[in-house]
Amino acid sequence: MNDSLSYRGRKISEQDVLFIRDFIACHPGSSRYALSVRLCEAWDWRQANGVLRHEVCRGLMLMLHRAGHIELPAARRPQIKPRDKSLGYGRPSLDENPMICPLQELPEVEFQQVRQKPQEALFNGLIEAHHYLGYTQPVGEHLKFLVYAGKRPLACFAWCSAPRHLGCRDRFIGWRPESRRRQIHLIAYNTRFLILPWVRVPHLASHLIAGMTRRLAEEWQRVYAHQVHFAETFVEPGRFRGSCYRAANWISLGFTSGRGNNDQTFCQNRPIKEMLGYPLHRRFREILCGEVA
């Protein structure tokens, strides 16, 4: 087995693989889901808030299965593509009358974290129906926010764990590999930002981004028992300029290589994107580099 095998920052040794093989053999008839939960319990593999990392564990076992290192039981239900309409992320029924007004005349804005709440289905449906990238289900730590003006939704923000290897960001922070591995969970990645198409309020986007970043660390602390100290996102220059982020004082960190996280060819295979970041703490560099608690 390749000694450098790893998954989402966890190094996988030959002993780990042997343990998983024996573990599967000792639990005949268990589903892939049940195996991932029990393996997390055996390893005491948990998030900072104590929740088992069974989704990440299931991804790890699937990777080992596909590489031929272990043999998982057959899946008990067919895999559904993330954007399959049968998931129920169809177009929500909402008041789509134009909302046109100056920013100062907008009703008071409210940010609601909706992950694992009844409004999550509405969030998923709005992203699927109106965002050009559609909806995909995040893995690992993630939060979803609906933004309301009165009773009408205005916008959506999706946040998740940060990508592990990004040269321009790592140079900006001053990260060494070991510090990055220890502290990567302290960064939040803005994967989706959507203002609903019938909302036409000048300067709203930068206003919402500023309001969102003021709340983000506290909400992450509440859900995952740790704060985040830096926020980041990508902008595809051929589509967007990122003006609303810049107006909210986000910083250009540089450009991606266009190769993706797992590339082995060293050739561009996807669009190059600009990376923008925003410090959530004045001593973010010291915290992320492990120089302060």
PLY file of the C-alpha trace (Angstrom):
ply
format ascii 1.0
element vertex 293
property float x
property float y
property float z
element edge 292
property int vertex1
property int vertex2
end_header
0.00 0.00 0.00
1.12 3.57 -0.68
2.64 4.88 2.57
1.49 8.45 1.78
-2.21 7.55 1.54
-4.40 10.08 3.33
-7.99 11.30 3.41
-9.09 14.81 4.45
-5.89 15.33 6.42
-5.86 11.92 8.16
-2.91 9.71 7.26
-3.89 6.10 6.59
-1.34 3.46 7.58
-1.22 -0.21 6.62
-2.25 -0.99 10.21
-5.34 1.21 9.77
-6.32 -0.69 6.64
-5.85 -4.06 8.37
-7.93 -2.83 11.31
-10.77 -1.76 8.97
-10.70 -5.12 7.16
-10.99 -7.00 10.46
-13.65 -4.56 11.66
-15.80 -5.22 8.57
-15.34 -8.98 9.01
-16.46 -8.74 12.65
-19.70 -6.94 11.70
-21.27 -9.10 8.96
-24.59 -7.81 7.72
-23.90 -4.21 8.77
-24.62 -1.47 6.27
-21.98 0.98 5.11
-23.61 3.63 7.27
-23.57 1.42 10.37
-19.94 0.49 9.75
-18.91 4.14 9.49
-20.66 5.01 12.78
-19.13 2.03 14.62
-15.67 2.67 13.22
-15.85 6.30 14.39
-16.82 5.04 17.83
-13.91 2.57 17.84
-11.47 5.32 16.82
-13.24 8.00 18.88
-13.15 10.09 15.70
-15.24 13.17 16.49
-15.72 16.80 15.59
-14.82 19.47 18.13
-18.45 19.49 19.31
-18.33 15.75 20.04
-20.38 14.59 17.04
-19.03 11.49 15.28
-17.38 12.17 11.91
-19.26 9.29 10.30
-19.82 11.06 6.96
-16.09 11.66 6.56
-15.40 8.12 7.76
-17.79 6.72 5.15
-15.96 8.69 2.47
-12.64 7.29 3.71
-13.91 3.70 3.55
-15.36 4.27 0.08
-11.99 5.60 -1.13
-10.21 2.51 0.26
-12.87 0.26 -1.28
-12.48 1.83 -4.73
-8.69 1.53 -4.49
-8.99 -2.18 -3.70
-7.65 -1.98 -0.14
-10.87 -3.12 1.56
-14.16 -4.75 0.51
-17.31 -2.95 1.60
-20.74 -4.59 1.61
-22.94 -3.76 -1.35
-24.75 -0.42 -1.14
-28.32 -0.93 0.03
-29.79 1.85 -2.07
-28.65 3.35 -5.39
-26.41 6.40 -5.27
-28.24 9.60 -6.24
-26.40 12.32 -8.07
-26.28 15.56 -6.02
-28.48 17.52 -8.42
-31.05 14.76 -9.05
-34.48 16.40 -8.74
-35.74 13.35 -6.84
-33.86 14.69 -3.82
-36.66 17.22 -3.43
-34.63 20.36 -4.16
-37.14 21.54 -6.72
-38.14 25.14 -7.30
-39.74 26.51 -4.11
-43.05 28.34 -4.27
-42.41 31.90 -3.07
-43.58 35.44 -3.62
-41.45 36.41 -6.64
-42.83 39.91 -7.06
-39.93 42.33 -7.55
-38.47 43.78 -4.37
-37.10 47.15 -5.48
-36.13 49.83 -3.00
-33.11 51.75 -1.66
-31.08 49.88 0.95
-32.13 52.27 3.73
-35.81 51.50 3.05
-35.38 47.72 3.28
-37.05 46.11 6.31
-34.70 44.95 9.05
-32.51 42.11 7.82
-32.33 38.85 9.78
-29.79 36.03 9.34
-31.10 32.56 10.20
-28.83 29.51 10.44
-31.01 26.75 8.96
-28.84 23.64 8.86
-30.78 20.72 10.41
-33.86 22.94 10.74
-37.18 22.93 8.86
-36.07 25.81 6.60
-33.10 23.79 5.28
-35.23 22.32 2.48
-36.13 25.86 1.35
-32.45 26.83 1.38
-31.49 23.77 -0.70
-34.28 24.43 -3.17
-33.38 28.09 -3.65
-29.74 27.27 -4.32
-30.69 24.48 -6.74
-33.20 26.66 -8.59
-31.33 29.96 -8.77
-27.56 29.52 -8.30
-25.61 28.79 -11.47
-23.66 26.00 -9.70
-26.78 24.39 -8.22
-26.88 22.59 -4.90
-24.43 19.95 -3.66
-24.49 18.45 -0.18
-21.45 19.50 1.88
-19.40 16.99 3.87
-17.82 17.91 7.19
-18.45 21.12 9.11
-20.86 23.42 7.30
-23.52 26.06 7.96
-26.40 27.38 5.87
-27.97 30.82 6.28
-31.20 32.25 4.93
-31.40 36.04 5.01
-34.83 37.58 5.47
-36.28 41.07 5.14
-39.46 40.85 7.16
-41.02 37.52 6.14
-39.50 37.42 2.65
-36.20 35.61 1.97
-33.59 37.79 0.29
-30.43 35.72 0.04
-28.57 32.51 0.93
-25.06 31.90 2.26
-23.42 28.46 2.39
-20.22 27.87 4.35
-18.11 24.75 4.80
-14.65 23.49 5.77
-11.83 25.12 3.83
-9.86 23.36 1.06
-6.64 21.94 2.49
-4.02 23.03 -0.04
-4.17 26.50 -1.60
-0.81 28.08 -2.32
-1.90 31.73 -2.50
-3.83 31.52 0.78
-1.14 29.54 2.60
1.51 32.09 1.58
-0.72 34.97 2.70
-1.18 33.39 6.13
2.44 32.29 6.38
1.47 28.65 6.97
3.90 25.81 7.26
2.47 22.35 6.38
2.24 21.17 9.99
0.52 24.37 11.15
-1.92 24.12 8.26
-2.84 20.53 9.15
-3.49 21.50 12.77
-5.39 24.73 12.16
-7.23 24.28 8.83
-10.51 23.82 10.75
-10.27 27.47 11.83
-11.06 28.72 8.30
-14.55 28.86 6.75
-15.09 28.67 2.99
-18.03 30.54 1.43
-19.19 28.04 -1.19
-22.42 29.78 -2.25
-23.77 33.32 -2.07
-27.10 33.99 -3.74
-29.30 37.07 -3.84
-32.68 35.98 -5.15
-33.24 37.20 -8.71
-36.33 39.31 -7.94
-34.49 41.30 -5.24
-33.08 44.52 -6.70
-31.67 46.64 -3.92
-28.52 48.67 -4.72
-25.49 47.89 -2.52
-27.34 45.00 -0.85
-24.70 42.37 -1.65
-21.80 44.06 0.16
-24.13 44.99 3.05
-25.13 41.33 3.51
-21.54 40.04 3.22
-20.44 42.46 5.95
-23.34 41.40 8.16
-22.65 37.73 7.54
-18.97 37.91 8.49
-19.84 39.68 11.75
-21.95 36.69 12.79
-19.97 33.80 11.35
-17.48 33.06 14.16
-20.17 33.09 16.84
-22.46 30.76 14.87
-19.58 28.35 14.19
-18.79 28.33 17.90
-22.40 27.57 18.75
-22.67 24.62 16.34
-19.14 23.18 16.34
-17.68 24.32 19.68
-14.88 26.30 18.08
-14.68 29.61 16.26
-13.32 30.33 12.80
-10.81 33.16 12.38
-10.61 33.63 8.61
-13.17 33.50 5.77
-12.40 32.76 2.14
-14.10 32.36 -1.22
-13.34 31.98 -4.93
-14.33 34.24 -7.81
-14.20 33.04 -11.40
-12.88 36.12 -13.29
-14.61 35.16 -16.54
-17.97 35.43 -14.78
-17.59 37.84 -11.87
-15.36 40.63 -10.60
-16.02 40.06 -6.90
-16.94 43.73 -6.46
-19.38 43.07 -3.60
-16.70 41.22 -1.61
-14.15 43.95 -2.25
-16.69 46.60 -1.17
-17.02 44.63 2.11
-13.21 44.88 2.55
-12.29 41.36 1.48
-8.69 41.01 0.28
-7.40 39.47 -2.94
-5.07 36.60 -1.97
-4.03 35.64 -5.50
-5.06 33.05 -8.06
-5.45 29.28 -8.01
-3.36 27.04 -10.24
-6.43 25.54 -11.94
-5.34 21.98 -11.10
-7.59 20.92 -8.22
-6.73 19.29 -4.89
-5.83 15.80 -6.13
-4.10 16.60 -9.41
-1.08 14.48 -10.30
-0.49 15.83 -13.84
0.68 19.38 -12.95
-1.43 20.65 -15.87
-4.40 23.03 -15.67
-7.66 21.08 -15.83
-10.22 23.61 -14.57
-10.78 27.40 -14.65
-8.28 29.55 -12.74
-10.05 31.47 -9.97
-9.20 34.47 -7.86
-9.20 33.86 -4.14
-10.55 36.46 -1.71
-10.21 36.38 2.06
-11.38 38.23 5.13
-9.79 38.09 8.63
-12.34 37.48 11.40
-9.83 38.23 14.17
-7.16 40.91 14.31
-4.52 38.31 15.33
-5.64 35.76 12.76
-2.11 34.99 11.54
-0.82 34.23 15.02
-3.84 32.04 15.77
-3.72 30.14 12.48
0.02 29.56 12.80
-0.47 28.19 16.30
1.43 30.99 18.06
-1.46 31.84 20.43
-4.16 29.72 22.01
0 1
1 2
2 3
3 4
4 5
5 6
6 7
7 8
8 9
9 10
10 11
11 12
12 13
13 14
14 15
15 16
16 17
17 18
18 19
19 20
20 21
21 22
22 23
23 24
24 25
25 26
26 27
27 28
28 29
29 30
30 31
31 32
32 33
33 34
34 35
35 36
36 37
37 38
38 39
39 40
40 41
41 42
42 43
43 44
44 45
45 46
46 47
47 48
48 49
49 50
50 51
51 52
52 53
53 54
54 55
55 56
56 57
57 58
58 59
59 60
60 61
61 62
62 63
63 64
64 65
65 66
66 67
67 68
68 69
69 70
70 71
71 72
72 73
73 74
74 75
75 76
76 77
77 78
78 79
79 80
80 81
81 82
82 83
83 84
84 85
85 86
86 87
87 88
88 89
89 90
90 91
91 92
92 93
93 94
94 95
95 96
96 97
97 98
98 99
99 100
100 101
101 102
102 103
103 104
104 105
105 106
106 107
107 108
108 109
109 110
110 111
111 112
112 113
113 114
114 115
115 116
116 117
117 118
118 119
119 120
120 121
121 122
122 123
123 124
124 125
125 126
126 127
127 128
128 129
129 130
130 131
131 132
132 133
133 134
134 135
135 136
136 137
137 138
138 139
139 140
140 141
141 142
142 143
143 144
144 145
145 146
146 147
147 148
148 149
149 150
150 151
151 152
152 153
153 154
154 155
155 156
156 157
157 158
158 159
159 160
160 161
161 162
162 163
163 164
164 165
165 166
166 167
167 168
168 169
169 170
170 171
171 172
172 173
173 174
174 175
175 176
176 177
177 178
178 179
179 180
180 181
181 182
182 183
183 184
184 185
185 186
186 187
187 188
188 189
189 190
190 191
191 192
192 193
193 194
194 195
195 196
196 197
197 198
198 199
199 200
200 201
201 202
202 203
203 204
204 205
205 206
206 207
207 208
208 209
209 210
210 211
211 212
212 213
213 214
214 215
215 216
216 217
217 218
218 219
219 220
220 221
221 222
222 223
223 224
224 225
225 226
226 227
227 228
228 229
229 230
230 231
231 232
232 233
233 234
234 235
235 236
236 237
237 238
238 239
239 240
240 241
241 242
242 243
243 244
244 245
245 246
246 247
247 248
248 249
249 250
250 251
251 252
252 253
253 254
254 255
255 256
256 257
257 258
258 259
259 260
260 261
261 262
262 263
263 264
264 265
265 266
266 267
267 268
268 269
269 270
270 271
271 272
272 273
273 274
274 275
275 276
276 277
277 278
278 279
279 280
280 281
281 282
282 283
283 284
284 285
285 286
286 287
287 288
288 289
289 290
290 291
291 292
